[in-house]
Amino acid sequence: MTAHRLAVWGDPISHSRSPQLHAAAYRVLGLDWEYSRRQVDENGFAEALGGLDGSWRGLSLTMPLKEQARLAAESLDPHAELTGAVNTLLLDETLRGFNTDVGGIVDALGDEGLTAVDRVRILGAGATAASALVAAAEMGAAAVDVRARRPDRAAPLVALGHRLGLDVSARDLRADAEPVDLTIAALPGGASVDEDAVRALSTTGGALFDVAYSPWPSALAAAWGGGPAISGLGMLLHQAVRQIRVFLSGDPSRRLPDEDAVVAAMRAVLAS
């Protein structure tokens, strides 16, 4: 099969483990594909994208480029359309945008035996929080409690939740909390939460799924007392699997050839 070039872009990017994950998958698949990383910020995104030649197959996008990637895409998959965030660009005949974070969250929680929820709390109000909200809806949630330092910034999440048929509220991190089955922390890397707020949220928060994974435990996970704390490594793995499906077939739901072996190789990278 023709060699292709791929990369993960973001700012910062040196911490990304995506190159190792993708390289392990392509070895199993027998593909001579090159996957690198590149530091690209919001201001440099359009120029960097315009400079790619025909050898490029696709891009993985991390913060702060998910909105820029959405604006650049000529078509969007349903998850990207709902969340307004694109973390995968397929450089096909047209520029196609995908959000594989939603499926990555669902799959990662499934690995932990969490396949259905009723009440969910989401910490944060950015692009990853939107993916967490859609994931909660797909897992059967009826109500979602969004917590943010500035609740007014969560208005798009409330509107999205109503569009999905969910009962969504947005409140300050310190507000009183009703019990939930699952808390998804979708805060920026390195963000801290006041200790008093953590105690209140963890008491009623059920299991914690923190999208952060390095270092682990995160400050939030270390202080969590309401249930098990699950790192974001599973999300990193499964969103990458879906990206590779996109890069290979253009379909994030179409399983890879010998996908179990691919996933095993990627897990081994994460464990090393």
Backbone as CSV, one residue per row, in Angstrom:
resi,resn,N_x,N_y,N_z,CA_x,CA_y,CA_z,C_x,C_y,C_z
1,MET,0.845,-1.194,0.000,0.000,0.000,0.000,0.880,1.242,0.000
2,THR,0.451,2.301,-0.668,1.217,3.527,-0.779,1.569,4.089,0.597
3,ALA,2.832,4.527,0.744,3.242,5.147,1.999,2.539,6.482,2.161
4,HIS,2.203,6.806,3.398,1.538,8.066,3.694,2.239,8.738,4.862
5,ARG,2.074,10.039,4.945,2.580,10.801,6.075,1.391,11.271,6.916
6,LEU,1.569,11.195,8.236,0.563,11.637,9.189,1.286,12.294,10.348
7,ALA,0.553,13.039,11.170,1.175,13.689,12.324,0.112,14.118,13.310
8,VAL,0.566,14.384,14.530,-0.278,15.023,15.529,0.238,16.437,15.693
9,TRP,-0.683,17.409,15.673,-0.346,18.816,15.843,-1.010,19.345,17.105
10,GLY,-0.328,20.259,17.758,-0.878,20.925,18.929,0.169,21.826,19.555
11,ASP,-0.213,22.468,20.655,0.701,23.360,21.356,0.290,23.423,22.823
12,PRO,1.032,22.744,23.711,2.296,22.029,23.499,2.062,20.658,22.874
13,ILE,3.138,19.994,22.436,2.992,18.705,21.773,4.078,17.711,22.153
14,SER,5.132,18.150,22.821,6.263,17.251,23.099,5.875,16.078,23.991
15,HIS,4.805,16.238,24.766,4.378,15.175,25.683,3.576,14.080,24.990
16,SER,3.149,14.313,23.755,2.187,13.411,23.109,2.757,12.009,22.922
17,ARG,1.949,11.012,23.248,2.331,9.616,23.031,1.716,9.052,21.754
18,SER,1.024,9.900,21.015,0.378,9.444,19.786,1.355,8.842,18.775
19,PRO,2.554,9.417,18.559,3.459,8.797,17.587,3.793,7.341,17.903
20,GLN,4.015,7.030,19.177,4.321,5.650,19.552,3.113,4.736,19.352
21,LEU,1.917,5.241,19.705,0.698,4.450,19.539,0.454,4.130,18.068
22,HIS,0.523,5.147,17.234,0.257,4.946,15.816,1.322,4.066,15.170
23,ALA,2.587,4.271,15.536,3.653,3.451,14.954,3.447,1.975,15.276
24,ALA,3.037,1.684,16.519,2.790,0.291,16.900,1.665,-0.307,16.074
25,ALA,0.616,0.472,15.849,-0.522,-0.021,15.063,-0.125,-0.280,13.617
26,TYR,0.628,0.626,13.022,0.977,0.472,11.607,1.942,-0.694,11.391
27,ARG,2.765,-0.990,12.406,3.627,-2.188,12.291,2.775,-3.447,12.201
28,VAL,1.769,-3.545,13.067,0.896,-4.721,13.043,0.138,-4.795,11.722
29,LEU,-0.286,-3.658,11.215,-1.061,-3.615,9.971,-0.188,-3.772,8.722
30,GLY,1.135,-3.742,8.908,2.029,-3.884,7.773,2.043,-2.670,6.862
31,LEU,1.836,-1.484,7.435,1.777,-0.246,6.654,3.054,0.564,6.839
32,ASP,3.626,0.989,5.756,4.827,1.820,5.782,4.411,3.276,5.869
33,TRP,3.746,3.624,6.976,3.233,4.979,7.164,4.075,5.692,8.219
34,GLU,4.344,6.956,7.985,5.139,7.784,8.891,4.211,8.677,9.703
35,TYR,4.350,8.632,11.024,3.510,9.443,11.915,4.429,10.221,12.846
36,SER,4.381,11.551,12.777,5.269,12.404,13.561,4.457,13.368,14.423
37,ARG,5.153,14.254,15.111,4.491,15.308,15.887,5.054,16.655,15.465
38,ARG,4.224,17.690,15.578,4.656,19.036,15.200,3.958,20.055,16.079
39,GLN,4.711,20.976,16.613,4.123,22.040,17.419,3.528,23.092,16.498
40,VAL,2.220,23.249,16.576,1.495,24.223,15.760,0.507,24.931,16.676
41,ASP,0.526,26.260,16.651,-0.433,26.996,17.466,-1.590,27.494,16.597
42,GLU,-2.523,28.158,17.217,-3.720,28.616,16.499,-3.369,29.550,15.337
43,ASN,-2.425,30.442,15.578,-2.078,31.412,14.543,-1.365,30.774,13.358
44,GLY,-0.674,29.675,13.589,0.085,29.040,12.523,-0.628,27.898,11.828
45,PHE,-1.853,27.588,12.272,-2.530,26.399,11.758,-2.824,26.485,10.270
46,ALA,-3.410,27.572,9.820,-3.819,27.678,8.416,-2.618,27.568,7.483
47,GLU,-1.521,28.230,7.833,-0.324,28.170,6.986,0.257,26.763,6.966
48,ALA,0.304,26.109,8.144,0.848,24.755,8.211,0.000,23.786,7.396
49,LEU,-1.324,23.915,7.498,-2.214,23.032,6.751,-2.055,23.263,5.249
50,GLY,-1.963,24.518,4.851,-1.822,24.834,3.440,-0.504,24.383,2.852
51,GLY,0.486,24.116,3.703,1.793,23.699,3.220,1.951,22.207,3.015
52,LEU,0.910,21.418,3.294,1.004,19.963,3.137,0.854,19.566,1.677
53,ASP,1.670,18.594,1.251,1.586,18.137,-0.138,0.806,16.829,-0.226
54,GLY,0.803,16.226,-1.395,-0.011,15.039,-1.635,0.432,13.794,-0.920
55,SER,1.575,13.823,-0.245,2.026,12.646,0.499,1.312,12.509,1.843
56,TRP,0.565,13.538,2.224,-0.086,13.535,3.536,-1.463,12.886,3.468
57,ARG,-1.696,11.969,4.436,-2.974,11.262,4.522,-3.899,11.875,5.565
58,GLY,-3.350,12.340,6.685,-4.235,12.865,7.720,-3.488,13.467,8.883
59,LEU,-4.257,14.094,9.781,-3.724,14.759,10.962,-4.558,14.407,12.184
60,SER,-3.870,14.272,13.318,-4.520,14.247,14.623,-4.332,15.637,15.228
61,LEU,-5.384,16.188,15.812,-5.319,17.542,16.370,-5.616,17.495,17.858
62,THR,-4.761,18.149,18.635,-5.017,18.300,20.053,-5.124,19.790,20.353
63,MET,-5.229,20.123,21.618,-5.414,21.525,21.986,-4.232,22.354,21.509
64,PRO,-4.463,23.560,20.992,-5.746,24.288,20.945,-6.336,24.343,19.536
65,LEU,-6.222,23.263,18.771,-6.507,23.313,17.344,-7.832,22.678,16.922
66,LYS,-8.624,22.196,17.871,-9.816,21.448,17.479,-10.876,22.333,16.818
67,GLU,-10.960,23.578,17.231,-11.924,24.478,16.587,-11.414,24.912,15.212
68,GLN,-10.106,25.184,15.115,-9.544,25.564,13.818,-9.708,24.438,12.805
69,ALA,-9.535,23.199,13.265,-9.708,22.058,12.370,-11.155,21.934,11.917
70,ARG,-12.086,22.225,12.814,-13.500,22.181,12.417,-13.794,23.220,11.341
71,LEU,-13.258,24.403,11.517,-13.501,25.464,10.544,-12.872,25.146,9.191
72,ALA,-11.758,24.406,9.220,-11.073,24.064,7.971,-11.752,22.921,7.234
73,ALA,-12.434,22.029,7.963,-13.012,20.825,7.353,-14.142,21.183,6.392
74,GLU,-14.193,20.446,5.299,-15.257,20.640,4.306,-16.478,19.776,4.598
75,SER,-16.304,18.746,5.416,-17.425,17.932,5.880,-17.100,17.447,7.284
76,LEU,-18.146,17.152,8.051,-17.979,16.741,9.442,-18.740,15.451,9.700
77,ASP,-18.162,14.574,10.528,-18.921,13.398,10.948,-19.902,13.832,12.037
78,PRO,-20.882,12.988,12.400,-21.912,13.418,13.357,-21.361,13.901,14.699
79,HIS,-20.327,13.260,15.224,-19.774,13.689,16.509,-19.096,15.046,16.402
80,ALA,-18.402,15.308,15.310,-17.792,16.620,15.115,-18.864,17.686,14.934
81,GLU,-19.932,17.333,14.238,-21.038,18.276,14.026,-21.677,18.655,15.356
82,LEU,-21.894,17.667,16.230,-22.535,17.930,17.512,-21.647,18.758,18.438
83,THR,-20.378,18.380,18.533,-19.492,18.996,19.521,-18.829,20.279,19.034
84,GLY,-18.764,20.473,17.727,-18.036,21.616,17.197,-16.539,21.467,17.330
85,ALA,-16.062,20.236,17.527,-14.638,19.979,17.722,-14.178,18.869,16.791
86,VAL,-13.057,19.090,16.129,-12.457,18.092,15.234,-11.074,17.741,15.759
87,ASN,-10.845,16.464,16.038,-9.511,16.029,16.452,-8.838,15.158,15.385
88,THR,-9.504,14.970,14.237,-8.969,14.148,13.162,-9.349,14.759,11.826
89,LEU,-8.359,14.983,10.991,-8.602,15.452,9.631,-8.109,14.405,8.644
90,LEU,-8.975,14.008,7.734,-8.613,13.092,6.662,-8.416,13.919,5.392
91,LEU,-7.194,13.884,4.874,-6.853,14.677,3.692,-7.172,13.855,2.462
92,ASP,-8.452,13.778,2.171,-8.964,12.976,1.060,-9.238,13.908,-0.112
93,GLU,-10.096,13.521,-1.016,-10.456,14.418,-2.118,-11.041,15.716,-1.579
94,THR,-11.747,15.606,-0.454,-12.167,16.775,0.309,-11.596,16.636,1.708
95,LEU,-11.521,17.736,2.438,-10.966,17.729,3.786,-12.077,17.338,4.757
96,ARG,-11.967,16.139,5.326,-13.030,15.587,6.163,-12.636,15.631,7.636
97,GLY,-13.553,16.144,8.471,-13.288,16.279,9.892,-14.063,15.283,10.729
98,PHE,-13.396,14.746,11.748,-13.990,13.745,12.635,-13.682,14.094,14.090
99,ASN,-14.553,13.670,14.983,-14.294,13.712,16.418,-14.290,12.275,16.915
100,THR,-13.098,11.762,17.247,-13.004,10.391,17.765,-12.927,10.374,19.287
101,ASP,-12.948,11.572,19.923,-12.896,11.621,21.379,-14.156,11.048,22.021
102,VAL,-15.308,11.279,21.389,-16.565,10.756,21.958,-16.493,9.234,22.067
103,GLY,-16.195,8.579,20.957,-16.082,7.124,20.989,-14.960,6.659,21.891
104,GLY,-13.870,7.449,21.962,-12.765,7.083,22.842,-13.179,7.055,24.299
105,ILE,-14.004,8.019,24.714,-14.497,8.045,26.094,-15.414,6.847,26.352
106,VAL,-16.347,6.595,25.453,-17.287,5.476,25.621,-16.526,4.154,25.700
107,ASP,-15.573,3.944,24.805,-14.821,2.689,24.781,-13.956,2.538,26.027
108,ALA,-13.324,3.632,26.464,-12.466,3.567,27.649,-13.274,3.223,28.893
109,LEU,-14.438,3.824,29.040,-15.285,3.511,30.186,-15.813,2.087,30.092
110,GLY,-16.082,1.616,28.870,-16.503,0.225,28.700,-15.453,-0.744,29.172
111,ASP,-14.175,-0.415,28.957,-13.091,-1.266,29.454,-13.140,-1.408,30.967
112,GLU,-13.685,-0.385,31.642,-13.763,-0.393,33.109,-15.099,-0.931,33.607
113,GLY,-15.903,-1.476,32.705,-17.197,-2.021,33.082,-18.293,-0.987,33.208
114,LEU,-18.022,0.247,32.796,-19.036,1.306,32.861,-19.647,1.473,31.474
115,THR,-20.768,0.843,31.273,-21.404,0.865,29.955,-22.726,1.629,29.949
116,ALA,-23.255,1.935,31.114,-24.520,2.657,31.210,-24.496,3.543,32.448
117,VAL,-25.015,4.759,32.320,-25.072,5.704,33.435,-26.413,6.425,33.387
118,ASP,-26.797,6.969,34.541,-28.041,7.735,34.614,-27.749,9.213,34.856
119,ARG,-26.916,9.495,35.872,-26.573,10.868,36.218,-25.055,11.037,36.123
120,VAL,-24.618,12.094,35.436,-23.196,12.327,35.188,-22.856,13.758,35.555
121,ARG,-21.653,13.942,36.076,-21.137,15.290,36.312,-19.918,15.498,35.419
122,ILE,-19.846,16.651,34.771,-18.715,16.990,33.914,-18.038,18.222,34.476
123,LEU,-16.733,18.126,34.685,-15.946,19.255,35.161,-15.249,19.897,33.961
124,GLY,-15.574,21.147,33.675,-14.990,21.836,32.534,-16.061,22.228,31.536
125,ALA,-15.707,23.158,30.638,-16.697,23.665,29.682,-16.119,23.846,28.286
126,GLY,-15.009,23.166,27.984,-14.372,23.318,26.686,-14.747,22.237,25.703
127,ALA,-13.881,22.050,24.691,-14.160,21.094,23.618,-14.257,19.665,24.143
128,THR,-13.375,19.295,25.078,-13.414,17.928,25.604,-14.662,17.708,26.432
129,ALA,-15.125,18.762,27.115,-16.374,18.641,27.878,-17.546,18.382,26.948
130,ALA,-17.544,18.982,25.771,-18.613,18.717,24.799,-18.583,17.257,24.361
131,SER,-17.392,16.718,24.141,-17.281,15.300,23.778,-17.769,14.415,24.923
132,ALA,-17.434,14.801,26.166,-17.890,14.040,27.327,-19.412,14.059,27.429
133,LEU,-20.022,15.191,27.103,-21.485,15.302,27.164,-22.143,14.378,26.146
134,VAL,-21.625,14.355,24.925,-22.189,13.466,23.908,-21.960,12.004,24.301
135,ALA,-20.791,11.710,24.860,-20.521,10.346,25.324,-21.509,9.936,26.411
136,ALA,-21.784,10.855,27.349,-22.752,10.557,28.410,-24.121,10.259,27.826
137,ALA,-24.528,11.021,26.828,-25.818,10.780,26.174,-25.844,9.402,25.528
138,GLU,-24.754,9.010,24.887,-24.710,7.710,24.215,-24.695,6.563,25.216
139,MET,-24.296,6.844,26.456,-24.303,5.823,27.501,-25.626,5.804,28.267
140,GLY,-26.594,6.594,27.825,-27.927,6.540,28.406,-28.200,7.518,29.514
141,ALA,-27.330,8.511,29.723,-27.553,9.472,30.811,-28.843,10.246,30.592
142,ALA,-29.507,10.545,31.696,-30.712,11.362,31.649,-30.436,12.786,32.114
143,ALA,-29.460,12.944,33.015,-29.171,14.255,33.588,-27.663,14.449,33.676
144,VAL,-27.200,15.664,33.387,-25.780,15.995,33.441,-25.609,17.309,34.197
145,ASP,-24.725,17.271,35.176,-24.391,18.424,36.007,-23.030,18.943,35.554
146,VAL,-23.016,20.078,34.850,-21.758,20.662,34.367,-21.243,21.639,35.413
147,ARG,-19.942,21.502,35.742,-19.329,22.394,36.709,-18.163,23.129,36.051
148,ALA,-18.118,24.426,36.218,-17.057,25.225,35.620,-16.753,26.414,36.513
149,ARG,-15.534,26.910,36.417,-15.182,28.103,37.183,-16.039,29.287,36.769
150,ARG,-16.378,29.342,35.484,-17.278,30.380,34.973,-18.473,29.685,34.320
151,PRO,-19.532,29.438,35.084,-20.685,28.693,34.554,-21.287,29.310,33.299
152,ASP,-21.131,30.628,33.104,-21.703,31.254,31.913,-21.063,30.719,30.636
153,ARG,-19.816,30.247,30.737,-19.131,29.706,29.560,-19.666,28.337,29.169
154,ALA,-20.487,27.737,30.033,-21.058,26.425,29.748,-22.377,26.504,29.018
155,ALA,-22.816,27.702,28.647,-24.099,27.846,27.957,-24.186,26.987,26.690
156,PRO,-23.131,26.892,25.851,-23.218,26.013,24.683,-23.412,24.545,25.062
157,LEU,-22.837,24.130,26.199,-23.030,22.742,26.641,-24.467,22.506,27.071
158,VAL,-25.040,23.472,27.757,-26.442,23.341,28.168,-27.328,23.221,26.936
159,ALA,-27.067,24.060,25.936,-27.865,24.009,24.705,-27.682,22.676,23.994
160,LEU,-26.440,22.175,23.953,-26.185,20.888,23.328,-26.903,19.772,24.077
161,GLY,-26.863,19.830,25.400,-27.550,18.817,26.189,-29.040,18.790,25.922
162,HIS,-29.644,19.941,25.833,-31.076,20.003,25.528,-31.351,19.440,24.131
163,ARG,-30.449,19.711,23.195,-30.588,19.160,21.840,-30.549,17.635,21.862
164,LEU,-29.782,17.082,22.820,-29.655,15.630,22.948,-30.741,15.026,23.842
165,GLY,-31.625,15.867,24.366,-32.697,15.376,25.217,-32.294,15.149,26.657
166,LEU,-31.225,15.818,27.093,-30.737,15.656,28.460,-31.196,16.814,29.333
167,ASP,-31.307,16.552,30.620,-31.532,17.585,31.622,-30.153,18.068,32.055
168,VAL,-29.735,19.252,31.621,-28.385,19.753,31.875,-28.447,21.042,32.675
169,SER,-27.623,21.111,33.709,-27.474,22.339,34.483,-26.002,22.722,34.484
170,ALA,-25.719,24.003,34.691,-24.347,24.494,34.758,-24.192,25.327,36.016
171,ARG,-23.237,24.923,36.850,-23.048,25.612,38.120,-21.564,25.756,38.426
172,ASP,-21.292,26.536,39.454,-19.925,26.733,39.918,-19.396,25.444,40.560
173,LEU,-18.079,25.297,40.551,-17.466,24.112,41.140,-17.823,23.935,42.616
174,ARG,-18.084,25.031,43.309,-18.336,24.963,44.748,-19.808,24.767,45.105
175,ALA,-20.700,24.763,44.142,-22.130,24.632,44.438,-22.442,23.265,45.040
176,ASP,-23.533,23.197,45.805,-23.955,21.922,46.389,-24.153,20.896,45.283
177,ALA,-23.884,19.626,45.621,-23.895,18.585,44.595,-24.811,17.435,44.976
178,GLU,-25.658,17.035,44.029,-26.460,15.828,44.179,-25.634,14.627,43.728
179,PRO,-25.909,13.416,44.238,-25.119,12.238,43.848,-25.238,11.926,42.364
180,VAL,-24.117,11.518,41.781,-24.082,11.088,40.381,-23.362,9.740,40.302
181,ASP,-23.548,9.049,39.164,-22.891,7.759,38.966,-21.433,7.921,38.552
182,LEU,-21.157,9.007,37.811,-19.857,9.162,37.169,-19.516,10.636,37.065
183,THR,-18.266,10.962,37.349,-17.740,12.307,37.108,-16.681,12.218,36.020
184,ILE,-16.813,13.037,34.989,-15.806,13.117,33.923,-15.105,14.461,34.058
185,ALA,-13.823,14.420,34.355,-13.027,15.641,34.472,-12.437,15.962,33.112
186,ALA,-12.907,17.036,32.501,-12.449,17.452,31.176,-11.772,18.808,31.279
187,LEU,-10.936,18.933,32.308,-10.246,20.188,32.570,-8.931,20.242,31.798
188,PRO,-8.435,21.441,31.493,-7.138,21.547,30.816,-6.039,20.888,31.632
189,GLY,-5.027,20.358,30.935,-3.929,19.699,31.625,-3.284,20.629,32.643
190,GLY,-3.038,20.090,33.848,-2.409,20.886,34.892,-3.362,21.746,35.690
191,ALA,-4.645,21.772,35.316,-5.600,22.598,36.055,-5.794,22.038,37.456
192,SER,-5.906,22.924,38.423,-6.120,22.510,39.809,-7.533,22.864,40.230
193,VAL,-8.028,22.108,41.195,-9.361,22.363,41.747,-9.208,22.553,43.243
194,ASP,-9.878,23.542,43.786,-9.825,23.836,45.200,-10.127,22.591,46.028
195,GLU,-9.339,22.375,47.095,-9.473,21.159,47.903,-10.865,21.007,48.485
196,ASP,-11.458,22.092,48.947,-12.804,22.004,49.509,-13.809,21.575,48.439
197,ALA,-13.636,22.112,47.207,-14.532,21.728,46.118,-14.351,20.265,45.769
198,VAL,-13.103,19.784,45.752,-12.842,18.370,45.451,-13.529,17.474,46.463
199,ARG,-13.418,17.809,47.736,-14.049,16.984,48.768,-15.558,16.912,48.562
200,ALA,-16.168,18.052,48.273,-17.624,18.076,48.087,-18.024,17.301,46.836
201,LEU,-17.278,17.486,45.759,-17.626,16.823,44.505,-17.362,15.321,44.576
202,SER,-16.285,14.918,45.234,-15.952,13.491,45.269,-16.894,12.712,46.175
203,THR,-17.417,13.372,47.203,-18.350,12.693,48.107,-19.588,12.199,47.369
204,THR,-20.023,12.976,46.382,-21.228,12.617,45.628,-20.926,12.244,44.174
205,GLY,-19.631,12.127,43.847,-19.247,12.049,42.442,-19.141,10.682,41.820
206,GLY,-19.275,9.612,42.608,-19.147,8.278,42.031,-17.749,8.039,41.494
207,ALA,-17.635,7.263,40.426,-16.345,7.004,39.798,-15.857,8.267,39.101
208,LEU,-14.540,8.456,39.082,-13.936,9.600,38.385,-13.224,9.102,37.140
209,PHE,-13.574,9.706,35.992,-12.823,9.491,34.756,-12.155,10.809,34.414
210,ASP,-10.828,10.845,34.560,-10.069,12.068,34.326,-9.377,11.948,32.975
211,VAL,-9.663,12.855,32.054,-9.048,12.768,30.727,-7.531,12.950,30.807
212,ALA,-7.038,13.525,31.913,-5.597,13.662,32.106,-4.984,12.292,32.380
213,TYR,-3.722,12.135,31.972,-3.049,10.854,32.228,-1.566,10.996,32.549
214,SER,-1.018,12.191,32.437,0.396,12.376,32.733,0.596,13.746,33.367
215,PRO,1.098,13.797,34.632,1.434,12.639,35.468,0.172,12.014,36.046
216,TRP,0.304,10.773,36.473,-0.811,10.071,37.107,-0.350,9.489,38.426
217,PRO,-1.162,9.627,39.494,-2.491,10.238,39.465,-2.413,11.752,39.322
218,SER,-3.413,12.311,38.672,-3.545,13.759,38.611,-3.853,14.274,40.009
219,ALA,-3.729,15.570,40.194,-4.043,16.149,41.498,-5.483,15.842,41.890
220,LEU,-6.379,15.884,40.920,-7.783,15.595,41.190,-7.973,14.136,41.585
221,ALA,-7.341,13.235,40.835,-7.478,11.805,41.129,-6.894,11.462,42.492
222,ALA,-5.778,12.096,42.852,-5.129,11.811,44.131,-6.010,12.204,45.312
223,ALA,-6.857,13.214,45.102,-7.712,13.696,46.185,-9.114,13.095,46.141
224,TRP,-9.394,12.255,45.138,-10.748,11.742,44.953,-11.064,10.684,45.994
225,GLY,-12.209,10.834,46.656,-12.569,9.878,47.685,-13.900,9.194,47.472
226,GLY,-14.575,9.492,46.371,-15.930,8.983,46.195,-16.039,7.683,45.445
227,GLY,-14.965,7.212,44.827,-15.024,5.993,44.035,-13.711,5.811,43.310
228,PRO,-13.634,4.840,42.413,-12.385,4.618,41.689,-12.039,5.798,40.796
229,ALA,-10.743,6.028,40.590,-10.262,7.091,39.697,-9.615,6.432,38.484
230,ILE,-10.099,6.781,37.305,-9.669,6.159,36.049,-8.940,7.205,35.222
231,SER,-7.739,6.864,34.734,-6.953,7.831,33.963,-7.438,7.911,32.522
232,GLY,-6.987,8.958,31.827,-7.368,9.161,30.440,-6.594,8.339,29.436
233,LEU,-5.731,7.421,29.895,-4.968,6.609,28.945,-5.881,5.763,28.064
234,GLY,-6.963,5.270,28.629,-7.896,4.465,27.829,-8.539,5.285,26.728
235,MET,-8.864,6.539,27.031,-9.409,7.427,26.013,-8.370,7.690,24.933
236,LEU,-7.112,7.938,25.354,-6.027,8.150,24.389,-5.916,6.963,23.440
237,LEU,-5.972,5.768,23.999,-5.873,4.549,23.189,-7.034,4.440,22.208
238,HIS,-8.239,4.531,22.707,-9.400,4.231,21.858,-9.699,5.336,20.846
239,GLN,-9.414,6.598,21.195,-9.610,7.629,20.180,-8.584,7.453,19.065
240,ALA,-7.390,6.951,19.420,-6.368,6.699,18.400,-6.777,5.534,17.500
241,VAL,-7.364,4.490,18.078,-7.851,3.368,17.267,-8.850,3.874,16.233
242,ARG,-9.758,4.724,16.672,-10.763,5.259,15.747,-10.123,6.177,14.702
243,GLN,-9.094,6.909,15.094,-8.371,7.712,14.111,-7.730,6.829,13.036
244,ILE,-7.125,5.747,13.465,-6.475,4.849,12.507,-7.511,4.247,11.563
245,ARG,-8.688,3.935,12.076,-9.768,3.474,11.198,-10.081,4.534,10.132
246,VAL,-10.131,5.802,10.571,-10.395,6.895,9.631,-9.296,6.967,8.580
247,PHE,-8.039,6.923,9.025,-6.929,7.057,8.090,-6.857,5.884,7.111
248,LEU,-7.320,4.706,7.550,-7.252,3.528,6.690,-8.459,3.427,5.757
249,SER,-9.659,3.653,6.299,-10.869,3.395,5.507,-11.792,4.600,5.364
250,GLY,-11.542,5.656,6.133,-12.441,6.799,6.111,-13.657,6.646,6.983
251,ASP,-13.721,5.567,7.783,-14.902,5.270,8.592,-14.469,4.947,10.020
252,PRO,-14.771,5.803,11.018,-14.333,5.540,12.395,-15.000,4.343,13.044
253,SER,-16.076,3.826,12.453,-16.772,2.675,13.034,-16.368,1.351,12.391
254,ARG,-15.578,1.391,11.323,-15.185,0.173,10.616,-13.935,-0.415,11.246
255,ARG,-14.052,-1.614,11.802,-12.942,-2.231,12.514,-11.751,-2.462,11.593
256,LEU,-10.580,-2.387,12.208,-9.337,-2.624,11.481,-9.129,-4.107,11.234
257,PRO,-8.349,-4.476,10.220,-7.956,-5.880,10.073,-7.198,-6.320,11.326
258,ASP,-7.596,-7.446,11.909,-6.957,-7.976,13.117,-6.857,-6.890,14.194
259,GLU,-7.980,-6.226,14.453,-7.966,-5.101,15.377,-7.552,-5.499,16.786
260,ASP,-7.880,-6.700,17.229,-7.478,-7.114,18.569,-5.959,-7.091,18.715
261,ALA,-5.249,-7.533,17.686,-3.787,-7.516,17.735,-3.255,-6.088,17.696
262,VAL,-3.911,-5.233,16.937,-3.513,-3.827,16.882,-3.656,-3.178,18.251
263,VAL,-4.801,-3.382,18.883,-5.056,-2.788,20.193,-4.076,-3.340,21.229
264,ALA,-3.773,-4.640,21.162,-2.821,-5.234,22.099,-1.452,-4.588,21.962
265,ALA,-1.017,-4.333,20.741,0.279,-3.695,20.509,0.285,-2.271,21.048
266,MET,-0.822,-1.575,20.891,-0.915,-0.195,21.392,-0.956,-0.176,22.905
267,ARG,-1.648,-1.137,23.514,-1.663,-1.219,24.979,-0.251,-1.474,25.516
268,ALA,0.502,-2.302,24.811,1.863,-2.599,25.260,2.722,-1.335,25.267
269,VAL,2.492,-0.459,24.294,3.223,0.817,24.269,2.881,1.646,25.507
270,LEU,1.601,1.705,25.844,1.176,2.496,26.987,1.709,1.928,28.299
271,ALA,1.888,0.616,28.340,2.363,-0.032,29.567,3.873,0.093,29.734
272,SER,4.573,0.433,28.655,6.047,0.484,28.715,6.527,1.790,29.327
